[in-house]
Amino acid sequence: MAIRIITDSTCDFTPQEAQRLHIDVLPLKLIFDGQEYADGTGMGRREFYDRLRQAKSLPTTSQVNPEAFLSLFQTYRAQGDEIVVLTLSSQISGTYQSAVIAAQMAGEEGIFLVDSHSATFGMALLLTQMARMRDEGTSAREIAAKAEELKGRMKFFAMVDTLKFLKMGGRLPAATAVIGELLGVKPLVSLVDGKLEAVAKARGSSGAFQWMLDQYRACPADPDYPIALAHADSPEGLNQFVQLLRQQGVDCTGAVQVEVGTVIGAHAGPGAVGFAYIARP
């Protein structure tokens, strides 16, 4: 009997990383100019962000449907395998509810569902720890329970270049998004109980990076877990932030790093830099 870990494409793993970790990834969909693409494999990130910068209307996205989960559930349960599922926050997408419906259809025994209350690099951080626990022989039930505990301690912050895309996509109220319209101001967002919130604004990228570092200092990381880092078509911005972290003594060894993919990128927009970690108990 094996333990299978299933997630959705908003974890933003490359296919190679998912294969290395032995994690099944079910894609959300991106609809751009009337064409449908599978998140993660259907359109390259560089092409996506280039097109997004020029787009007059935002692409749309759609959740993983219950049938996609059910197919994997039935296959693995027929083999006697147990399953742990981690999805994009249910406050952002209906993907978790699709997994719930599929588990009910498959018979819930041996299937453990975790609503990450997170996205992209936050999910990637949780998944790397879940894969490690699986490889160490931890049971599916214990992996799910530990993921629930860790998500409650996760701190998730991102600087976005503008709140325009989050506002247009309906992920933030228009009044909140006004702070992103000010010249030279970089909005900072966080996931709080699975909901995306604009939490601060800073002067320029340097000010935003310092703000994220200040949050880290105020609520230090648990040294038993790596940090997670990400960018949305902004490797230079991420390098600048990593340089600041290292200068200030933050251990970046073994950091989980992803590039924000098409589904989350459609809402965050290009230029974002993100940072997540597990806080001390």
N, C-alpha and C positions, 0 to 999 in steps of 0.2 A: 504493500500500500504506500503510495507516494502522497506528498502534499503539493498541491498545485496552487500557485499564486496567479490571480487574474486581476488585471487593472484596465484602465482605459487610456487612450492615447494622450490625454492631457497631462500625463506624467512627463511627457516630452523626452522620454528615452529614445535614442536612436534604435533602429532594429538590431544593430550589433550589440548594444548594451542590454537590451531586453533578452536577447539570446544568451548572452554571457551570464545573466542572472537567472535564466530559466523562468522567465515571467511571460505569461500570455497577455498580449495587449490588444484590446478591441478598439477599433477606431471610431471616433466621432466623425461627423461629416462637415465639410466646408463647402458652401455654395457661393461661388464667386463669378459674377457676370453670367449667371445662368448655368454654369457648369458645376458639377459635383465632384469633389475630391475627397479622398480618404485622408484624414489628418495623420501626419507623420510620414506618409509614403506617396501621397497623390500629387503634391507640388513641393518643389524645393523651397527651403526657407528664404534664400536670397531672392528668388523670383517672386515669392509671396510678398515680402516686405517692399520690394521695388514697386510692385503693382498696387499695394495698399497705399503707399505714399501718393500715388496718382489718382486713386479711386475717388469718384464723385459720390458714390454711395457705398456703405459698408457691406462686406460679405456677410452672409448669415451662417449659422452653425446649427447642427442638429445632434441630438443625444444618441447614444448607443441604444438600440431597441431591445426589448426583452428576448426576442428570438435569438439574437447573437449570443447572449449570455446562456440561454437555455441549451443551445447546441453544445457548448463547451461543458456545461454542467452535466448533461446527460452522458456525454462521452466519458468524462472522468469518473463520474459516480458508477458507471457500468464497469469500470476497471477496478472499483473499490477504493479509488483515491478520495482524499478529503480536499476541500477547496477553501481558500481564503481570498476574498475579493476586497480590493480597495478602489474606491471611485472618487472622482471629482466631487467637491462639496455639493450636497443636495440643495444648498441655498443658491447655487449657481446654475445647476443643470439637473435635468430629470434622469440622468444616467443611473444614479443610485436607486431610484424607484424602479427603473427597468430591471435592475439586478434583484430587487425584492420580489417583483412579480415573477421573474424567471425561477427564483429559488422556491417560491410557493408552488409553481407548476412542476418543478422537478422533484419536490419533496425535500423539505428543508434539512433533513438529517445529513450531517457531514459537510454542510455549506455554511461558512461564516462570513458575514458581510460587515464591512467597515466603511462608514461614510467618513472620508478623510477630513472633512471641514477645511480642505485645502485645495491646492491646484499646483500644477507644473512643478517647480523645484521643491515645494513642500511635500508633494506626493512622492517625488523621486527620493527624498530623504527617508521618508517612512518605508518605502518599498525596499531600499537597500538594506535597512535593518530587518525587515521581514524576511528577506532572502537569506540574510546571515543566520537568523534564528532557525529557519527551515534547515539550512545546511548543518547546523549544530544539533539537529535532532529534536527541536522543540515541536510540540504538538500543534495542530492547526488551531485548536481552541485557545491555546496559550499565545500563539502568534497574534491572533485577532485581539485578544485581551490586552496584550502589550502594545499593539498599534493604537488601541483606544486610549491607553494611558499616555503614550508618547504624543499623540495629536493634541491632547489637552495641555501639554507643556510646550508645544511648538510656538515659536515666535516667527512671524512671516511679514517681511517688509519689502516694498519695492518703490523705487523712484520711476515715475513715468514721465515721458517727455512732455506730454499734454494729457489732460483728461478728456479731450475731444472724443476719442474713440470710445471710452467708457460711457460717456454721456450719450453719444449717438446710438450705442448699442443697448441703452437702457439699463446699464449696470450700476449707474450712479444717478442720483437726482440732478436735474439741471442746475438748481441753486448751488449744490455742493460743487459742481464742476466749474463754477465761476472762478475759483482760485487758480485753476489751470490756465486761465486766459491771460493772466498778468504777465507782462513781458519779463523774461529772465527768471520767472518763478518755476521751480520744479515741484510738482505735487508728489506727495508720498502717500501710499496706500497700504492697507494692512487687511488681513483676513481676521475678523473677530467673530468667534462662534460660527465660522463658515461663511459669514457675510463680508463682502468687500466694502471697506470704508475708507474714505479720504481722511487721513489722520493728521497731516501736517503739510507745510509748504516751506521751501527753503530757497535761498538765493543761489541759483546755479547748481551744477552737478556737485561741485565740491561741498557746498552747504548741505545738499541732500545726503551725500555719503557720510558726512560728519554726523548728521542727525541719526542715521542708521547705526553708526558706531556708538553714539551716545545711548541708544536704546539697549545695545548689547552690554554696555558697561553697567547700566542701571539694573539689568536682569541677566546675569552672566549665564553662559552656556554650561551644560553638563559635559564635562570632559570625556565622558564615555562615548559620546556620539560626535560624528563629524558635522561641520556646517554644510550648508547647501548654497550654491551660487548660480546665478542665471543672467542671461541678457537676451534682449530682443533686437537682433541685428545691430548690436553695439558692443563688439568685443573690446574696443578701445575704452569704453566706459567701464566695463567690467574690470579690465586690467588696472584702470585708475583706482577703482574701489579696492581691489585686492592688494594693491600696493599700500594703500592707507591702512588696511587691516594689519598687514604684516609689520608696517612701521610701528603700529601701536601694540604689537605683541599678540595679536590674535592668531591662533594656530590654524593655518589653512591646509595643513597636511591631510591628504585623503579627502579633501572636500568633494562633495557630490556636485557635479556641474552639468547644467543642461542649457541648451538654447531654446528659448520659448518658441513653441510651434505655432501652427496656423490658427487653431481654434482659439487658444488663449491670446495669441498675438493679434487676432482680429479685434479684440476688445481692448487690449493694453496699448496697441500701436507700437511702432518702431521706436527704439531708443531707451526702452526700459532696462533697468538693472535691478536684480532682486537678491535677497539674502534671507535665509531661514536657518533656524537652529533649535535644538531641544534645550530648554532652560533647566536649570537645576531644580530638583524637587522642592 
